Amino acid sequence: MTLARDTFLHILDRHISDSSLQLLVNDKPHTLGAGEGPPAVTLRIHRDRFFNRVLSQGNLGMGEAYVDGDFSVEQGELHEFLTLLLRNRIDQKVRGDPRTVLRVLRVQLGNMLSGAQWRYVQHHYDLGDELFESFLDDTMTYSCGYALTPEDSLEALQYNKLDRLCRKLELKPQEHLLDIGCGFGGLLIHAARHYGVTGVGITNSRRHCERGNENIARAGLSDRIRIELRDHASIDGRFDKVVSVGMLEHLPRKEYGRYFSRIAKVLAPRGMGLVHAIGTSAPSNTHDPFIQRYIFPGSGQVKLSEVATHLERQRLAIRDVENIVRHYHYTAKHWLTRFQQNQHRLAPERYGPEFRRLWEYYLHCCVAAPLASDGTVYQVLFMKDYAAPMPLHRV
């Protein structure tokens, strides 16, 4: 364990340039990094295996170490530590440092030869409404909000986002709207209530369909909008506007072509559409191993070039592209705070201590990544008619 510990301390001390942090290892403080002033974060390491896990498995090892209580945060916040690592591009700097790479490889090789296995393995959780009610707003909107000010409440963030989507689409009374991957119907309800549209939402989640239609009925809008249980590949009809929020990143890449071709097929000749998706600005699509194993297996980060290519193939004219990733930071901070306040209410037989720590770590990642990673949240607005009128200014 000495090699792993010394290598980890060396990496942080050498490659953190804009700040400093403190690690308490066997009650001995280690102040690391070139930044001036007091340490931004202090971690206490409870088990030496922490170093092995992180060096061998990156964020997956860090997440599992947090779940297992191998370390705790004594000063500052976990997401501040994660942001610091991301901001200083630790992984990239290590890859460019041959001596450090060799030390890390020795740690990883030692683990392979010893047959080291981590105790924590993937569990399948049937995630119910109770979990999401513990940190989402009343509309149960589980996607990036939009901040008009840093002090906006979660309710304001989501209202701002829903209204801004409607304004980007220039929704008008009696227009027919399709929402692909509509969740519990929050956007459909907002569009019908405030913009007078009719509409259909589609989802492949039976629970979303049932509860979404209940929400629509309570809003008194069942005569105008509805949610159907069906797959994106089966959509038909004709719609003036099409919107899809948080859907594309959960499709395998081989489905992108069919997804955009169905949108093009159902969109009216003068219609407009908008796709909102978590993406990446990096040249290669790197999947975070922690998120892949425990949160969104099979998900991807969409590249803007992929979206543009598919829209071009379908002769859909791109009208506006916006990256709102910084707004995810404010959204996720509210989610994290609410989850920390409400997790004690979750049924312990269904959401035990390990699951709650796992979900908390995930939300810390959501707070950190928008500030310093290559992640993006793209909103791509497009239209069917190249010659359709366009405003001089974006919404």
C-alpha positions in Angstrom: 0.0 0.0 0.0 3.0 2.3 0.5 3.7 2.6 -3.2 0.0 3.4 -3.9 -0.1 6.0 -1.1 3.2 7.7 -2.1 2.2 7.7 -5.8 -1.2 9.3 -5.1 0.3 12.0 -2.9 3.0 12.7 -5.4 0.5 13.1 -8.2 -1.7 15.6 -6.3 1.3 17.6 -5.0 2.9 17.8 -8.4 -0.1 18.4 -10.6 -2.4 20.7 -8.6 -1.3 24.1 -9.6 -4.1 26.6 -8.7 -5.0 25.5 -5.2 -4.1 23.2 -2.3 -5.7 20.5 -0.3 -5.0 18.5 2.8 -5.1 14.7 3.3 -5.0 13.3 6.8 -3.4 9.8 6.6 -3.0 7.9 9.9 -3.6 11.3 11.5 -0.6 12.8 9.7 -1.5 15.9 7.6 -0.2 16.2 4.1 -0.7 19.5 2.4 -0.6 19.1 -1.4 -0.6 21.4 -4.4 1.1 24.6 -5.4 -1.7 27.0 -4.5 -1.3 29.6 -1.8 -3.5 30.1 1.2 -5.3 27.5 3.4 -6.3 24.1 1.9 -9.5 24.3 -0.1 -10.6 20.8 1.1 -9.5 18.4 3.8 -10.0 14.6 3.4 -9.4 12.0 6.1 -8.3 8.7 4.7 -9.7 5.9 6.9 -8.3 2.9 5.0 -5.1 2.7 2.9 -6.9 0.7 0.2 -8.4 4.1 -0.8 -5.1 4.8 -2.7 -5.1 1.5 -4.6 -8.8 1.8 -5.6 -8.4 5.3 -7.0 -5.2 4.7 -8.9 -6.5 1.5 -10.3 -10.1 2.5 -11.3 -10.2 6.3 -11.3 -13.7 7.8 -10.5 -15.1 4.3 -10.2 -12.6 3.5 -7.5 -13.2 6.9 -5.8 -17.0 6.4 -5.8 -16.8 2.9 -4.4 -14.3 4.1 -1.8 -16.8 6.8 -0.7 -19.6 4.3 -0.6 -17.5 2.0 1.6 -16.4 4.8 3.9 -12.7 4.6 3.0 -12.5 8.3 3.3 -14.5 11.3 4.5 -14.5 15.0 3.9 -13.6 16.9 7.1 -13.5 20.5 5.7 -15.1 21.7 2.5 -17.4 19.7 0.2 -16.8 16.5 -1.7 -17.8 18.2 -5.0 -15.2 20.9 -4.3 -12.5 18.2 -4.2 -13.9 16.6 -7.4 -14.0 20.0 -9.1 -10.4 20.6 -8.1 -9.2 17.3 -9.7 -11.2 18.0 -12.9 -10.0 21.6 -13.1 -6.4 20.7 -12.9 -6.7 17.9 -15.5 -5.0 15.4 -13.3 -5.6 12.5 -15.6 -4.2 14.3 -18.6 -1.1 15.5 -16.7 -0.4 12.0 -15.4 -0.6 10.6 -19.0 2.0 13.2 -20.0 4.4 12.3 -17.2 6.2 9.0 -18.1 7.7 8.4 -14.6 4.3 8.8 -12.9 2.7 6.6 -15.5 5.2 3.8 -14.6 4.5 4.2 -10.9 0.7 3.9 -11.5 1.2 0.9 -13.7 3.2 -0.8 -11.0 0.3 -0.3 -8.6 -2.2 -1.6 -11.2 0.0 -4.6 -12.0 0.4 -5.4 -8.3 -3.4 -5.5 -8.0 -3.7 -7.8 -11.0 -1.1 -10.3 -9.7 -2.6 -10.3 -6.2 -6.0 -11.0 -7.6 -7.4 -8.0 -5.7 -11.2 -7.8 -5.9 -13.3 -5.0 -4.7 -16.1 -6.0 -2.4 -18.6 -3.6 -3.8 -20.3 -4.9 -7.0 -23.1 -3.6 -9.1 -26.6 -4.0 -7.7 -29.7 -3.5 -9.7 -32.2 -1.1 -8.0 -35.8 -0.8 -9.0 -35.7 3.0 -8.6 -39.1 4.2 -7.5 -40.8 7.6 -7.3 -39.8 7.9 -3.6 -36.1 8.4 -4.5 -36.8 11.1 -7.1 -39.3 12.9 -4.9 -36.5 13.2 -2.4 -34.5 15.7 -4.5 -36.6 16.8 -7.6 -39.1 19.7 -7.7 -42.9 19.1 -7.8 -42.9 18.7 -11.6 -40.4 15.8 -11.2 -38.2 17.3 -14.0 -35.0 15.3 -14.1 -32.9 17.5 -16.4 -30.8 20.6 -16.4 -32.6 23.8 -15.3 -31.9 27.3 -16.4 -30.6 30.0 -13.9 -31.5 33.6 -14.4 -29.6 34.3 -11.2 -27.3 32.1 -9.1 -29.8 32.4 -6.3 -32.8 30.9 -8.2 -34.7 28.2 -6.4 -35.0 24.7 -8.0 -38.6 25.5 -8.9 -37.5 28.7 -10.6 -34.7 26.9 -12.5 -37.1 24.3 -13.9 -39.8 26.9 -14.7 -37.2 29.0 -16.5 -36.0 26.0 -18.5 -39.5 24.9 -19.5 -40.6 28.4 -20.5 -37.4 29.1 -22.4 -37.8 25.9 -24.4 -41.4 27.0 -25.3 -40.1 30.4 -26.4 -37.3 28.9 -28.4 -39.9 26.8 -30.3 -42.1 29.8 -30.7 -45.1 27.8 -29.5 -48.5 29.3 -30.5 -52.1 28.4 -29.5 -53.5 25.3 -31.3 -50.1 24.2 -32.5 -49.5 20.4 -32.1 -46.4 19.5 -30.0 -44.6 16.2 -29.8 -42.4 15.5 -26.7 -40.1 12.5 -27.2 -39.1 11.1 -23.8 -41.5 13.3 -21.9 -40.9 12.1 -18.4 -43.8 12.9 -16.1 -45.2 15.5 -18.6 -43.9 18.7 -17.0 -43.0 20.3 -20.4 -46.2 19.3 -22.0 -48.3 20.6 -19.1 -46.4 23.9 -19.2 -46.7 24.3 -22.9 -50.5 23.6 -22.9 -51.2 25.8 -19.8 -49.1 28.8 -20.9 -49.0 28.6 -24.7 -52.3 26.9 -25.6 -50.9 24.0 -27.6 -52.2 20.5 -28.0 -49.7 17.7 -27.7 -48.6 14.1 -27.3 -45.7 12.9 -25.1 -44.1 9.4 -25.6 -42.2 7.4 -23.1 -41.0 3.8 -22.8 -41.6 3.9 -19.0 -44.9 2.6 -17.8 -44.6 4.6 -14.6 -43.9 7.8 -16.4 -46.9 7.2 -18.6 -49.3 6.5 -15.7 -48.2 9.2 -13.4 -47.8 11.7 -16.2 -51.3 11.2 -17.4 -52.5 11.6 -13.8 -50.6 14.9 -13.6 -52.3 16.0 -16.8 -55.7 15.1 -15.5 -55.1 17.0 -12.2 -54.1 20.0 -14.3 -57.4 19.8 -16.2 -55.6 19.4 -19.5 -56.6 15.8 -20.6 -58.6 17.2 -23.5 -55.5 18.9 -24.9 -52.5 16.7 -24.1 -51.7 13.0 -23.3 -48.8 10.7 -22.8 -48.5 7.4 -24.7 -46.4 4.3 -23.8 -44.4 3.7 -27.0 -40.9 3.8 -28.4 -39.4 6.7 -30.4 -39.1 4.4 -33.5 -42.9 4.1 -33.6 -43.9 7.7 -33.6 -46.2 8.9 -36.4 -48.7 11.7 -37.2 -47.9 15.3 -38.0 -46.6 17.9 -35.5 -45.9 21.6 -35.8 -43.2 21.4 -33.2 -41.1 18.5 -31.8 -39.0 18.6 -28.6 -36.9 16.0 -26.9 -35.2 16.7 -23.5 -32.7 14.2 -22.0 -33.5 11.4 -24.4 -30.8 11.2 -27.0 -28.0 10.5 -24.6 -29.7 7.2 -23.5 -30.0 5.8 -27.0 -27.2 3.6 -28.5 -25.4 5.4 -31.3 -26.8 3.0 -33.9 -30.3 4.5 -33.1 -29.3 8.1 -33.8 -30.2 7.8 -37.5 -33.7 6.4 -36.8 -34.3 8.9 -34.0 -33.6 11.9 -36.3 -35.4 10.4 -39.3 -38.6 9.9 -37.3 -38.4 13.5 -36.2 -38.0 14.6 -39.8 -40.9 12.4 -40.9 -43.5 13.8 -38.4 -42.4 17.4 -38.5 -44.7 19.7 -40.5 -43.3 21.5 -43.5 -42.9 24.8 -41.6 -42.2 23.0 -38.3 -39.4 23.4 -35.8 -37.7 21.1 -33.4 -35.4 21.2 -30.4 -33.1 18.5 -28.9 -31.7 19.0 -25.4 -29.0 16.5 -24.5 -26.0 15.9 -22.3 -22.9 15.8 -24.5 -19.2 16.3 -24.7 -16.9 18.8 -26.3 -14.0 16.3 -26.3 -12.7 14.6 -29.5 -13.5 11.2 -28.2 -16.5 10.0 -26.2 -15.2 8.8 -22.8 -17.7 7.1 -20.6 -17.3 7.7 -16.8 -17.0 4.2 -15.3 -18.9 5.1 -12.1 -21.8 6.5 -14.0 -21.8 3.6 -16.4 -21.8 1.0 -13.7 -24.2 2.4 -11.1 -26.3 5.2 -12.5 -26.9 5.1 -16.3 -25.6 1.9 -17.8 -25.3 2.2 -21.6 -25.6 6.0 -21.7 -23.4 8.1 -23.9 -22.3 11.7 -24.2 -23.5 13.1 -27.5 -21.1 15.1 -29.7 -22.4 18.2 -31.4 -20.8 17.0 -34.6 -23.0 13.9 -34.4 -26.2 15.9 -33.9 -25.2 18.2 -36.8 -24.4 15.3 -39.1 -27.8 13.6 -38.6 -29.8 16.9 -38.9 -28.0 17.6 -42.2 -28.7 14.1 -43.5 -32.4 14.7 -42.8 -32.3 18.2 -44.4 -33.2 19.9 -41.2 -31.7 23.3 -40.9 -29.8 24.2 -37.7 -31.1 27.5 -36.4 -29.4 27.8 -33.0 -27.0 25.9 -30.8 -26.5 26.7 -27.1 -24.4 25.0 -24.4 -26.1 25.5 -21.0 -23.8 23.2 -19.0 -23.0 25.8 -16.3 -26.7 25.8 -15.4 -26.4 22.1 -14.5 -24.1 23.1 -11.7 -26.9 25.2 -10.0 -29.5 22.5 -10.7 -27.4 19.7 -9.3 -26.5 21.7 -6.1 -30.2 22.0 -5.3 -30.7 18.2 -6.0 -27.7 17.4 -3.7 -29.0 19.7 -0.9 -32.5 18.3 -1.1 -31.3 14.7 -1.1 -29.0 15.3 1.9 -32.0 16.8 3.7 -34.5 14.1 2.8 -32.6 10.9 2.4 -33.5 9.9 6.0 -37.1 9.6 4.9 -36.3 6.9 2.3 -37.4 3.4 3.2 -34.3 1.7 4.6 -35.2 -1.7 3.3 -35.2 -0.4 -0.2 -32.6 2.4 -0.1 -30.0 1.2 2.4 -26.9 3.2 3.6 -24.7 2.0 0.7 -27.3 3.1 -1.9 -27.7 6.5 -0.2 -24.0 7.1 -0.2 -23.7 6.0 -3.8 -26.5 8.4 -4.9 -24.9 11.2 -2.9 -21.6 10.6 -4.6 -23.3 10.7 -8.0 -25.0 14.0 -7.1 -21.6 15.4 -6.0 -20.3 14.4 -9.5 -23.2 16.3 -11.1 -22.3 19.4 -9.2 -18.6 19.2 -10.1 -18.6 18.2 -13.7 -20.4 21.2 -15.2 -17.7 23.5 -13.8 -14.5 21.8 -15.0 -15.1 18.7 -17.2 -15.5 18.4 -21.0 -19.2 17.8 -20.5 -21.9 19.9 -22.2 -25.6 20.3 -22.2 -26.6 21.1 -25.8 -29.8 22.7 -26.9 -30.0 22.4 -30.7 -32.9 24.2 -32.4 -33.7 23.3 -36.0 -36.4 23.8 -38.6 -37.8 22.0 -41.6 -37.9 24.9 -44.0 -34.5 26.5 -44.8 -36.3 29.6 -46.0 -38.5 30.0 -42.8 -38.3 33.5 -41.2 -35.8 33.8 -38.4 -35.6 36.4 -35.6 -32.6 38.7 -35.4 -31.9 37.6 -31.9 -31.9 34.3 -30.0 -34.2 33.8 -27.0 
